[in-house]
Every structure is written in structure tokens, then in C-alpha cells.
Amino acid sequence: MGLDSWILENGNLRKDVKNPYSSGCILIVGILFFVVFGTIASLFFGVLLLTGEDKVLPGFALFFTATISFLFFFTIRNYRKVSHLIKTIEFLSETSILSIRETGQPDTEFSLSEFISYMILQRTERSSSSNSGSTVSSGNWRYWDLYLLHQDGSCILIETFQDKESLKKGLDFFKTKFPFPIFDRSGSGLTNPTSSPISQKQDPKKGETSSFIKTNFVDGGTRIDILEPKSFGKKFILSIVPILFFGGWFTILHSFLEDPENLIFLIFFVPFSLLFLGILTVLTIFVLFKKTEILANSSGLKLRYSTRIPILSSLLYKERSIPIETIRNLRTLRIEKDSYVLCVSLKSNNDQKTGSILDFLYNVQAVNLSDKKLPGDSELLGLLILGSWVLNSPGYSDLVYAENEIQSVLGLEEVTLTFSDLISS
């Protein structure tokens, strides 16, 4: 984090980001720990399973140990496979172009004249050994994210700072080269309307057709699907995670019924039931296994929510219709954690009735979108969310392509934002 990662070369300003998870001491220590832990635990619970009268508890313990070890090594393997990936953001001064590039992905370009301001957001995270942000409280760290804000409300994270002083230096650095006004939403009092216009010197390159975005004509409209890479490992994980959750609950219940006087199992049963059958079940069904179909036509958007779990897919099916007159903008966000989000913002005068519990649950996001709402937004719905550092998977350019496709099908005239719109509310 900070300005040290930016390279000034031939008048262009560039930042290259490598995969932060593919190497390091934490990775080595983690591998050693799981090798030792997995070996000892497997031997211990394997002996119990072969010799003990009660087969359920040691059987699940052995399954739990093997599953956690597999998930860890599968994750490490995937991160190692993408260790060569590089993400680049570059300001091209001579052409007034902002270029975003990823290894193996088409370039995405914007004219700098399309951006209306810098935007500062503040977030708090749980600490880890690698964090060095400002301390909020014990175990928490505070960061300041600096975004470029597009005229359609899309935002692009350009840098993260660890304290106010480095933030101020960063603003001086960027504003000297690209004098956009500053919209501060962090409470630091750094809003600054001073700016100089940046003219369009060259048309940005048009986005290439995406091999991950497919369109089909169905039900009187166009369905937009994003294709994700499929693998045996991913399917296996999707199957063992629910087994892990409910297997733990069943094991504790079985042990308690076998010996009701043993209060140890009762102590674990209640919180385990609330956590794994409550919170984690909702998380699993409505976040990890969520499936969203996007259907667009000249009348608006129709979002079809379901879950990839076969038994529940029809029971938890939900449709939400969004009339075109209530749509403010389609936006592609490049945010913290190297995540990308395609979302739709709704106008403040949206008269839609209060949604059901399924509407709420299906729109629980794996990333925080609430702070990305802008003045005038009634609601910000995530349509497609992409994680980071996944090999042979859709990327930022694919979401931009999907945004343009949906906008074209809708025939949407988006609201063009100005800096005055931001600070007048």
C-alpha cells in the first residue's frame, strides 16, 4: 500500500499488482502446520475408528481432518497456479487514457475525461500479521481507499492508504498529475472542488467480445449469463462443505443422545446448531450457492434468483422485476480485495414495495456495497460478483462487456453524474 508501488515512466503512471497469496512465510508455515496436524490427527482418529465402540465421533473427526486438509491444499494449489498473474492500472498522459489490464484478459480503456472526481472511502478490517493500517480498536485496522469515480457512478480503486498523512500525500501526488476534484466520504474533511478539465485526446479502445459472457433470446428478452470455469475440485468442494456443516451437527446430536447426562455435548450442541444450521446455512445457500439469471428487454430487468442446491432450487426460487424507469445506472466496480462487481443502481423515486425476506437474503453480498451507494441512489443491487486471482476465469473486462450488453438491450439512457450532484446532497 502507498505510492512506492507506482512507477512513473515516459510521463505515464503505472502500478503492477502481483498475486499476494502465492508465496510468503505464512504460506510455508501453513503448509508445515497442516502436514503435521493432518498426519497426527489422521493417525489418532484412524486408530479410534478401528478400535473404538462408538464409530460416529472418530469417523466424523477423521472426515473433518481430511476435509480441512484437502480444502487448504486445494486452495494453495489454485493460488500457486495463478502466481504469474499481474493486474495493471496505468494512466497514459499523452492520450488521456486510463488502461486496466490483467494477464490473459483483454485491455479495458476509459477516457480520463469521463471521470468526475476522486472519491475517498474508509473501511475497517480484522487485523492479521501482514496488516499495518491505523488501529481502530484491539484487533481492527482502518484503511482509506482512493477511487476514481466515473460519470455513470462506476468506481475504480487506485490506491489504499494506512493513515491520513499518507492519504494526504497520495492526494497531492495524484491531483498534481490528474487534477480531478475530491469527494471525501471518510469524514476526513478532504473534499475539494478545485479541478482543471481533462479533455479527450483519443478515443478509448472498444472492449472485445467476451468468451465468458453468453446471450440467449428467451421469454421475450435477452438472458445474459456469465460462464465460470468448472472443475472436479470445485464441484467436490461444493458437495463436501454442506456435509461438513451438517455432519458436525449430526455428530454432536448423536453423541448427546447416546449420553444425555454428558453436558459437554449439550454445551456444544446449542451454539453449533445456531452457527452451522443458522448463519452458515444461510451463507451457504444464499451466497456461496446463489445463482442469478439476468433477463433484459426494453421494459426493464428481470432478476431470477435460485440456489445451485438441487432440492432447494425450486423451493427458494425468486423473481424480481425492475422497470426501466427506475434504473439509474449500470455500474462496474473495481473495489477492495481485488474484487469486481457488476451492479444496478435504482433511483431515489423508485416506488417499489418493500421486498420479501428472499429478496433480502439473495442480495446479501460477499462484498460490501452499502458504502458504494452515491447520493441519489435508492438501492444498489449486485448482479455479478467476481473474486480475485482465479485462473482461466472471467475478469474486469468481461463485466464491462456485460454492462455494455445489458445497457444496449435495455436501450438505457443513463444518468450522467457531475461533481455538483455528489456534494449537493
Contacts in CASP RR format, 6 or more apart in sequence:
PFRMAT RR
TARGET T0000
AUTHOR 0000-0000-0000
METHOD contacts of the structure
MODEL  1
MGLDSWILENGNLRKDVKNPYSSGCILIVGILFFVVFGTIASLFFGVLLL
TGEDKVLPGFALFFTATISFLFFFTIRNYRKVSHLIKTIEFLSETSILSI
RETGQPDTEFSLSEFISYMILQRTERSSSSNSGSTVSSGNWRYWDLYLLH
QDGSCILIETFQDKESLKKGLDFFKTKFPFPIFDRSGSGLTNPTSSPISQ
KQDPKKGETSSFIKTNFVDGGTRIDILEPKSFGKKFILSIVPILFFGGWF
TILHSFLEDPENLIFLIFFVPFSLLFLGILTVLTIFVLFKKTEILANSSG
LKLRYSTRIPILSSLLYKERSIPIETIRNLRTLRIEKDSYVLCVSLKSNN
DQKTGSILDFLYNVQAVNLSDKKLPGDSELLGLLILGSWVLNSPGYSDLV
YAENEIQSVLGLEEVTLTFSDLISS
1 132 0 8 1.000
1 143 0 8 1.000
1 159 0 8 1.000
1 160 0 8 1.000
1 161 0 8 1.000
1 162 0 8 1.000
2 159 0 8 1.000
2 160 0 8 1.000
2 161 0 8 1.000
2 162 0 8 1.000
2 166 0 8 1.000
2 170 0 8 1.000
3 159 0 8 1.000
3 166 0 8 1.000
3 169 0 8 1.000
3 170 0 8 1.000
3 173 0 8 1.000
5 15 0 8 1.000
5 16 0 8 1.000
5 17 0 8 1.000
6 13 0 8 1.000
6 14 0 8 1.000
6 15 0 8 1.000
6 159 0 8 1.000
6 173 0 8 1.000
7 13 0 8 1.000
7 14 0 8 1.000
7 15 0 8 1.000
7 16 0 8 1.000
11 93 0 8 1.000
11 94 0 8 1.000
12 90 0 8 1.000
12 91 0 8 1.000
12 92 0 8 1.000
12 93 0 8 1.000
12 94 0 8 1.000
13 90 0 8 1.000
13 91 0 8 1.000
13 93 0 8 1.000
13 177 0 8 1.000
14 88 0 8 1.000
14 89 0 8 1.000
14 90 0 8 1.000
14 91 0 8 1.000
15 88 0 8 1.000
15 89 0 8 1.000
15 90 0 8 1.000
15 158 0 8 1.000
15 159 0 8 1.000
16 86 0 8 1.000
16 87 0 8 1.000
16 88 0 8 1.000
17 86 0 8 1.000
17 87 0 8 1.000
17 88 0 8 1.000
17 338 0 8 1.000
18 83 0 8 1.000
18 85 0 8 1.000
18 86 0 8 1.000
19 79 0 8 1.000
19 82 0 8 1.000
19 83 0 8 1.000
19 84 0 8 1.000
19 85 0 8 1.000
19 389 0 8 1.000
21 27 0 8 1.000
21 79 0 8 1.000
21 389 0 8 1.000
22 79 0 8 1.000
22 80 0 8 1.000
22 82 0 8 1.000
22 83 0 8 1.000
23 83 0 8 1.000
26 129 0 8 1.000
26 130 0 8 1.000
27 76 0 8 1.000
30 72 0 8 1.000
31 73 0 8 1.000
31 76 0 8 1.000
34 68 0 8 1.000
34 69 0 8 1.000
34 72 0 8 1.000
34 73 0 8 1.000
37 65 0 8 1.000
37 69 0 8 1.000
38 65 0 8 1.000
38 66 0 8 1.000
38 69 0 8 1.000
41 61 0 8 1.000
41 62 0 8 1.000
41 65 0 8 1.000
42 62 0 8 1.000
42 65 0 8 1.000
42 66 0 8 1.000
45 58 0 8 1.000
45 59 0 8 1.000
45 61 0 8 1.000
45 62 0 8 1.000
45 65 0 8 1.000
46 58 0 8 1.000
46 59 0 8 1.000
46 62 0 8 1.000
48 57 0 8 1.000
48 58 0 8 1.000
48 59 0 8 1.000
48 61 0 8 1.000
49 55 0 8 1.000
49 58 0 8 1.000
49 59 0 8 1.000
49 62 0 8 1.000
52 58 0 8 1.000
54 255 0 8 1.000
54 258 0 8 1.000
56 251 0 8 1.000
56 254 0 8 1.000
56 255 0 8 1.000
57 251 0 8 1.000
57 254 0 8 1.000
57 255 0 8 1.000
60 247 0 8 1.000
60 248 0 8 1.000
60 250 0 8 1.000
60 251 0 8 1.000
63 244 0 8 1.000
64 244 0 8 1.000
64 248 0 8 1.000
67 240 0 8 1.000
67 244 0 8 1.000
70 240 0 8 1.000
71 237 0 8 1.000
74 233 0 8 1.000
74 237 0 8 1.000
78 390 0 8 1.000
78 391 0 8 1.000
79 389 0 8 1.000
81 391 0 8 1.000
82 389 0 8 1.000
82 390 0 8 1.000
82 391 0 8 1.000
84 103 0 8 1.000
85 102 0 8 1.000
85 103 0 8 1.000
85 389 0 8 1.000
85 391 0 8 1.000
86 102 0 8 1.000
86 103 0 8 1.000
87 100 0 8 1.000
87 101 0 8 1.000
87 102 0 8 1.000
87 103 0 8 1.000
87 338 0 8 1.000
88 99 0 8 1.000
88 100 0 8 1.000
88 101 0 8 1.000
88 102 0 8 1.000
89 98 0 8 1.000
89 99 0 8 1.000
89 100 0 8 1.000
89 101 0 8 1.000
89 156 0 8 1.000
89 158 0 8 1.000
90 98 0 8 1.000
90 99 0 8 1.000
90 100 0 8 1.000
90 101 0 8 1.000
91 97 0 8 1.000
91 98 0 8 1.000
91 112 0 8 1.000
91 177 0 8 1.000
91 178 0 8 1.000
92 98 0 8 1.000
92 99 0 8 1.000
93 177 0 8 1.000
94 201 0 8 1.000
95 201 0 8 1.000
95 202 0 8 1.000
96 111 0 8 1.000
96 112 0 8 1.000
96 113 0 8 1.000
96 198 0 8 1.000
96 199 0 8 1.000
96 200 0 8 1.000
96 201 0 8 1.000
96 202 0 8 1.000
97 109 0 8 1.000
97 110 0 8 1.000
97 111 0 8 1.000
97 112 0 8 1.000
97 202 0 8 1.000
97 204 0 8 1.000
98 109 0 8 1.000
98 110 0 8 1.000
98 111 0 8 1.000
98 112 0 8 1.000
98 115 0 8 1.000
98 148 0 8 1.000
98 156 0 8 1.000
99 107 0 8 1.000
99 108 0 8 1.000
99 109 0 8 1.000
100 107 0 8 1.000
100 108 0 8 1.000
100 109 0 8 1.000
100 110 0 8 1.000
100 156 0 8 1.000
100 334 0 8 1.000
100 396 0 8 1.000
100 397 0 8 1.000
101 107 0 8 1.000
101 108 0 8 1.000
102 395 0 8 1.000
102 396 0 8 1.000
102 397 0 8 1.000
105 395 0 8 1.000
105 396 0 8 1.000
105 397 0 8 1.000
105 398 0 8 1.000
106 207 0 8 1.000
106 208 0 8 1.000
106 210 0 8 1.000
106 397 0 8 1.000
107 205 0 8 1.000
107 397 0 8 1.000
108 207 0 8 1.000
108 396 0 8 1.000
108 397 0 8 1.000
108 400 0 8 1.000
109 204 0 8 1.000
109 205 0 8 1.000
109 207 0 8 1.000
110 150 0 8 1.000
110 204 0 8 1.000
111 200 0 8 1.000
111 202 0 8 1.000
111 203 0 8 1.000
111 204 0 8 1.000
112 178 0 8 1.000
112 198 0 8 1.000
112 200 0 8 1.000
113 197 0 8 1.000
113 198 0 8 1.000
113 199 0 8 1.000
113 200 0 8 1.000
114 150 0 8 1.000
114 151 0 8 1.000
115 148 0 8 1.000
115 149 0 8 1.000
115 150 0 8 1.000
115 151 0 8 1.000
115 180 0 8 1.000
115 198 0 8 1.000
116 149 0 8 1.000
116 150 0 8 1.000
116 151 0 8 1.000
116 180 0 8 1.000
116 181 0 8 1.000
116 417 0 8 1.000
116 418 0 8 1.000
116 419 0 8 1.000
116 422 0 8 1.000
117 148 0 8 1.000
117 149 0 8 1.000
117 180 0 8 1.000
117 181 0 8 1.000
117 182 0 8 1.000
117 183 0 8 1.000
117 195 0 8 1.000
117 419 0 8 1.000
117 422 0 8 1.000
118 146 0 8 1.000
118 147 0 8 1.000
118 148 0 8 1.000
118 149 0 8 1.000
118 171 0 8 1.000
118 174 0 8 1.000
118 175 0 8 1.000
118 180 0 8 1.000
118 181 0 8 1.000
118 182 0 8 1.000
118 183 0 8 1.000
119 146 0 8 1.000
119 147 0 8 1.000
119 148 0 8 1.000
119 149 0 8 1.000
119 155 0 8 1.000
119 183 0 8 1.000
119 184 0 8 1.000
119 185 0 8 1.000
120 144 0 8 1.000
120 145 0 8 1.000
120 146 0 8 1.000
120 147 0 8 1.000
120 167 0 8 1.000
120 182 0 8 1.000
120 183 0 8 1.000
120 184 0 8 1.000
120 185 0 8 1.000
120 186 0 8 1.000
120 188 0 8 1.000
120 190 0 8 1.000
121 144 0 8 1.000
121 145 0 8 1.000
121 147 0 8 1.000
121 185 0 8 1.000
121 186 0 8 1.000
121 371 0 8 1.000
121 372 0 8 1.000
122 142 0 8 1.000
122 143 0 8 1.000
122 144 0 8 1.000
122 145 0 8 1.000
122 185 0 8 1.000
122 186 0 8 1.000
122 187 0 8 1.000
122 188 0 8 1.000
123 142 0 8 1.000
123 143 0 8 1.000
123 145 0 8 1.000
123 336 0 8 1.000
123 368 0 8 1.000
123 371 0 8 1.000
124 136 0 8 1.000
124 140 0 8 1.000
124 141 0 8 1.000
124 142 0 8 1.000
124 143 0 8 1.000
125 131 0 8 1.000
125 140 0 8 1.000
125 141 0 8 1.000
125 143 0 8 1.000
126 139 0 8 1.000
126 140 0 8 1.000
126 141 0 8 1.000
127 139 0 8 1.000
127 140 0 8 1.000
127 141 0 8 1.000
131 141 0 8 1.000
132 141 0 8 1.000
132 162 0 8 1.000
133 141 0 8 1.000
133 142 0 8 1.000
133 143 0 8 1.000
133 162 0 8 1.000
133 163 0 8 1.000
134 141 0 8 1.000
134 142 0 8 1.000
134 143 0 8 1.000
134 162 0 8 1.000
134 163 0 8 1.000
134 164 0 8 1.000
135 141 0 8 1.000
135 142 0 8 1.000
136 142 0 8 1.000
143 160 0 8 1.000
143 161 0 8 1.000
143 162 0 8 1.000
143 336 0 8 1.000
144 160 0 8 1.000
144 161 0 8 1.000
144 162 0 8 1.000
144 163 0 8 1.000
144 164 0 8 1.000
144 167 0 8 1.000
144 186 0 8 1.000
144 188 0 8 1.000
145 157 0 8 1.000
145 159 0 8 1.000
145 160 0 8 1.000
145 161 0 8 1.000
145 335 0 8 1.000
145 336 0 8 1.000
146 157 0 8 1.000
146 158 0 8 1.000
146 159 0 8 1.000
146 160 0 8 1.000
146 161 0 8 1.000
146 167 0 8 1.000
146 170 0 8 1.000
146 171 0 8 1.000
146 174 0 8 1.000
147 155 0 8 1.000
147 156 0 8 1.000
147 157 0 8 1.000
147 158 0 8 1.000
148 155 0 8 1.000
148 156 0 8 1.000
148 158 0 8 1.000
148 180 0 8 1.000
149 155 0 8 1.000
149 183 0 8 1.000
149 417 0 8 1.000
149 422 0 8 1.000
150 156 0 8 1.000
150 331 0 8 1.000
151 416 0 8 1.000
151 417 0 8 1.000
151 418 0 8 1.000
152 329 0 8 1.000
152 330 0 8 1.000
152 331 0 8 1.000
152 414 0 8 1.000
152 415 0 8 1.000
152 416 0 8 1.000
152 417 0 8 1.000
153 329 0 8 1.000
153 331 0 8 1.000
153 345 0 8 1.000
153 374 0 8 1.000
153 417 0 8 1.000
154 329 0 8 1.000
154 331 0 8 1.000
154 332 0 8 1.000
154 333 0 8 1.000
155 331 0 8 1.000
155 333 0 8 1.000
155 334 0 8 1.000
155 335 0 8 1.000
155 372 0 8 1.000
156 333 0 8 1.000
156 334 0 8 1.000
157 334 0 8 1.000
157 335 0 8 1.000
157 336 0 8 1.000
158 174 0 8 1.000
159 170 0 8 1.000
159 174 0 8 1.000
160 336 0 8 1.000
161 167 0 8 1.000
161 170 0 8 1.000
164 188 0 8 1.000
167 188 0 8 1.000
167 190 0 8 1.000
168 190 0 8 1.000
171 182 0 8 1.000
171 190 0 8 1.000
175 182 0 8 1.000
175 192 0 8 1.000
178 198 0 8 1.000
179 194 0 8 1.000
179 195 0 8 1.000
179 196 0 8 1.000
179 198 0 8 1.000
180 195 0 8 1.000
180 198 0 8 1.000
181 192 0 8 1.000
181 193 0 8 1.000
181 194 0 8 1.000
181 195 0 8 1.000
181 419 0 8 1.000
182 190 0 8 1.000
182 191 0 8 1.000
182 192 0 8 1.000
183 191 0 8 1.000
183 419 0 8 1.000
183 422 0 8 1.000
183 423 0 8 1.000
184 190 0 8 1.000
184 191 0 8 1.000
184 192 0 8 1.000
185 371 0 8 1.000
191 423 0 8 1.000
193 419 0 8 1.000
193 423 0 8 1.000
195 419 0 8 1.000
207 397 0 8 1.000
207 400 0 8 1.000
207 401 0 8 1.000
207 404 0 8 1.000
208 397 0 8 1.000
208 401 0 8 1.000
209 401 0 8 1.000
210 394 0 8 1.000
210 397 0 8 1.000
210 398 0 8 1.000
210 401 0 8 1.000
210 402 0 8 1.000
211 227 0 8 1.000
212 226 0 8 1.000
212 227 0 8 1.000
212 228 0 8 1.000
212 393 0 8 1.000
212 394 0 8 1.000
212 395 0 8 1.000
212 398 0 8 1.000
213 224 0 8 1.000
213 225 0 8 1.000
213 226 0 8 1.000
213 227 0 8 1.000
213 394 0 8 1.000
213 398 0 8 1.000
213 401 0 8 1.000
213 402 0 8 1.000
213 405 0 8 1.000
214 224 0 8 1.000
214 225 0 8 1.000
214 226 0 8 1.000
214 227 0 8 1.000
215 222 0 8 1.000
215 223 0 8 1.000
215 224 0 8 1.000
215 225 0 8 1.000
215 405 0 8 1.000
216 222 0 8 1.000
216 223 0 8 1.000
216 225 0 8 1.000
217 223 0 8 1.000
218 295 0 8 1.000
219 295 0 8 1.000
220 297 0 8 1.000
221 295 0 8 1.000
221 296 0 8 1.000
221 297 0 8 1.000
221 409 0 8 1.000
222 295 0 8 1.000
222 296 0 8 1.000
222 297 0 8 1.000
222 405 0 8 1.000
222 409 0 8 1.000
223 293 0 8 1.000
223 294 0 8 1.000
223 295 0 8 1.000
223 296 0 8 1.000
224 294 0 8 1.000
224 295 0 8 1.000
224 296 0 8 1.000
224 402 0 8 1.000
224 405 0 8 1.000
224 406 0 8 1.000
224 409 0 8 1.000
225 293 0 8 1.000
225 294 0 8 1.000
226 384 0 8 1.000
226 394 0 8 1.000
226 398 0 8 1.000
226 402 0 8 1.000
227 394 0 8 1.000
228 393 0 8 1.000
228 394 0 8 1.000
229 390 0 8 1.000
229 391 0 8 1.000
229 392 0 8 1.000
229 393 0 8 1.000
238 288 0 8 1.000
238 289 0 8 1.000
238 308 0 8 1.000
241 284 0 8 1.000
241 288 0 8 1.000
242 284 0 8 1.000
242 309 0 8 1.000
245 276 0 8 1.000
245 277 0 8 1.000
245 280 0 8 1.000
245 281 0 8 1.000
245 284 0 8 1.000
246 276 0 8 1.000
246 277 0 8 1.000
248 272 0 8 1.000
248 276 0 8 1.000
249 272 0 8 1.000
249 273 0 8 1.000
249 276 0 8 1.000
249 277 0 8 1.000
252 265 0 8 1.000
252 268 0 8 1.000
252 269 0 8 1.000
252 272 0 8 1.000
253 269 0 8 1.000
255 262 0 8 1.000
255 265 0 8 1.000
256 262 0 8 1.000
256 265 0 8 1.000
256 266 0 8 1.000
256 269 0 8 1.000
259 265 0 8 1.000
282 361 0 8 1.000
282 364 0 8 1.000
285 307 0 8 1.000
285 309 0 8 1.000
285 312 0 8 1.000
285 316 0 8 1.000
286 307 0 8 1.000
286 361 0 8 1.000
286 362 0 8 1.000
286 364 0 8 1.000
287 364 0 8 1.000
287 365 0 8 1.000
287 366 0 8 1.000
289 307 0 8 1.000
289 308 0 8 1.000
289 309 0 8 1.000
290 305 0 8 1.000
290 307 0 8 1.000
290 308 0 8 1.000
290 362 0 8 1.000
291 305 0 8 1.000
291 306 0 8 1.000
291 307 0 8 1.000
291 308 0 8 1.000
291 313 0 8 1.000
292 303 0 8 1.000
292 304 0 8 1.000
292 305 0 8 1.000
292 362 0 8 1.000
292 383 0 8 1.000
292 384 0 8 1.000
293 303 0 8 1.000
293 304 0 8 1.000
293 306 0 8 1.000
294 301 0 8 1.000
294 302 0 8 1.000
294 303 0 8 1.000
294 304 0 8 1.000
294 383 0 8 1.000
294 384 0 8 1.000
294 406 0 8 1.000
295 301 0 8 1.000
295 302 0 8 1.000
295 303 0 8 1.000
295 304 0 8 1.000
296 302 0 8 1.000
296 406 0 8 1.000
296 409 0 8 1.000
296 410 0 8 1.000
297 409 0 8 1.000
297 410 0 8 1.000
298 324 0 8 1.000
298 409 0 8 1.000
298 410 0 8 1.000
298 411 0 8 1.000
299 323 0 8 1.000
299 324 0 8 1.000
300 321 0 8 1.000
300 322 0 8 1.000
300 323 0 8 1.000
300 324 0 8 1.000
300 327 0 8 1.000
300 410 0 8 1.000
301 321 0 8 1.000
301 322 0 8 1.000
301 324 0 8 1.000
301 327 0 8 1.000
301 344 0 8 1.000
301 406 0 8 1.000
301 410 0 8 1.000
302 319 0 8 1.000
302 320 0 8 1.000
302 321 0 8 1.000
302 322 0 8 1.000
303 319 0 8 1.000
303 320 0 8 1.000
303 321 0 8 1.000
303 322 0 8 1.000
303 381 0 8 1.000
303 383 0 8 1.000
304 317 0 8 1.000
304 318 0 8 1.000
304 319 0 8 1.000
305 316 0 8 1.000
305 317 0 8 1.000
305 318 0 8 1.000
305 319 0 8 1.000
305 320 0 8 1.000
305 358 0 8 1.000
305 362 0 8 1.000
306 313 0 8 1.000
306 314 0 8 1.000
306 316 0 8 1.000
306 317 0 8 1.000
306 318 0 8 1.000
307 313 0 8 1.000
307 316 0 8 1.000
316 358 0 8 1.000
318 356 0 8 1.000
318 358 0 8 1.000
318 359 0 8 1.000
318 362 0 8 1.000
320 359 0 8 1.000
322 344 0 8 1.000
322 346 0 8 1.000
322 352 0 8 1.000
322 381 0 8 1.000
324 410 0 8 1.000
324 411 0 8 1.000
324 412 0 8 1.000
326 346 0 8 1.000
326 347 0 8 1.000
326 349 0 8 1.000
326 350 0 8 1.000
326 351 0 8 1.000
326 352 0 8 1.000
327 344 0 8 1.000
327 345 0 8 1.000
327 346 0 8 1.000
327 347 0 8 1.000
327 410 0 8 1.000
327 412 0 8 1.000
328 345 0 8 1.000
328 346 0 8 1.000
328 347 0 8 1.000
328 376 0 8 1.000
328 377 0 8 1.000
328 414 0 8 1.000
328 415 0 8 1.000
329 344 0 8 1.000
329 345 0 8 1.000
329 414 0 8 1.000
329 415 0 8 1.000
330 342 0 8 1.000
330 343 0 8 1.000
330 344 0 8 1.000
330 345 0 8 1.000
330 403 0 8 1.000
330 406 0 8 1.000
330 407 0 8 1.000
330 412 0 8 1.000
330 414 0 8 1.000
331 342 0 8 1.000
331 343 0 8 1.000
331 344 0 8 1.000
331 345 0 8 1.000
331 403 0 8 1.000
332 340 0 8 1.000
332 341 0 8 1.000
332 342 0 8 1.000
332 343 0 8 1.000
332 396 0 8 1.000
332 399 0 8 1.000
332 400 0 8 1.000
332 403 0 8 1.000
333 340 0 8 1.000
333 341 0 8 1.000
333 342 0 8 1.000
333 343 0 8 1.000
333 369 0 8 1.000
333 372 0 8 1.000
334 340 0 8 1.000
334 396 0 8 1.000
335 341 0 8 1.000
335 367 0 8 1.000
335 372 0 8 1.000
336 367 0 8 1.000
337 367 0 8 1.000
337 387 0 8 1.000
337 388 0 8 1.000
338 387 0 8 1.000
338 388 0 8 1.000
338 389 0 8 1.000
339 367 0 8 1.000
339 385 0 8 1.000
339 386 0 8 1.000
339 387 0 8 1.000
339 388 0 8 1.000
340 385 0 8 1.000
340 386 0 8 1.000
340 387 0 8 1.000
340 395 0 8 1.000
340 396 0 8 1.000
340 399 0 8 1.000
341 365 0 8 1.000
341 367 0 8 1.000
341 369 0 8 1.000
341 382 0 8 1.000
341 384 0 8 1.000
341 385 0 8 1.000
341 386 0 8 1.000
341 399 0 8 1.000
342 382 0 8 1.000
342 383 0 8 1.000
342 384 0 8 1.000
342 385 0 8 1.000
342 399 0 8 1.000
342 402 0 8 1.000
342 403 0 8 1.000
343 369 0 8 1.000
343 372 0 8 1.000
343 380 0 8 1.000
343 381 0 8 1.000
343 382 0 8 1.000
343 383 0 8 1.000
344 380 0 8 1.000
344 381 0 8 1.000
344 382 0 8 1.000
344 383 0 8 1.000
345 373 0 8 1.000
345 374 0 8 1.000
345 377 0 8 1.000
345 378 0 8 1.000
345 379 0 8 1.000
345 380 0 8 1.000
345 381 0 8 1.000
346 352 0 8 1.000
346 377 0 8 1.000
346 378 0 8 1.000
346 379 0 8 1.000
346 380 0 8 1.000
346 381 0 8 1.000
347 376 0 8 1.000
347 377 0 8 1.000
347 378 0 8 1.000
347 415 0 8 1.000
348 376 0 8 1.000
348 377 0 8 1.000
348 378 0 8 1.000
349 378 0 8 1.000
350 378 0 8 1.000
350 379 0 8 1.000
363 381 0 8 1.000
363 382 0 8 1.000
365 382 0 8 1.000
365 385 0 8 1.000
366 385 0 8 1.000
367 385 0 8 1.000
369 380 0 8 1.000
369 382 0 8 1.000
370 380 0 8 1.000
372 380 0 8 1.000
373 379 0 8 1.000
373 380 0 8 1.000
374 417 0 8 1.000
374 422 0 8 1.000
375 421 0 8 1.000
375 422 0 8 1.000
375 424 0 8 1.000
375 425 0 8 1.000
376 421 0 8 1.000
376 425 0 8 1.000
384 399 0 8 1.000
384 402 0 8 1.000
386 393 0 8 1.000
386 394 0 8 1.000
386 395 0 8 1.000
386 396 0 8 1.000
386 398 0 8 1.000
386 399 0 8 1.000
406 412 0 8 1.000
407 414 0 8 1.000
END
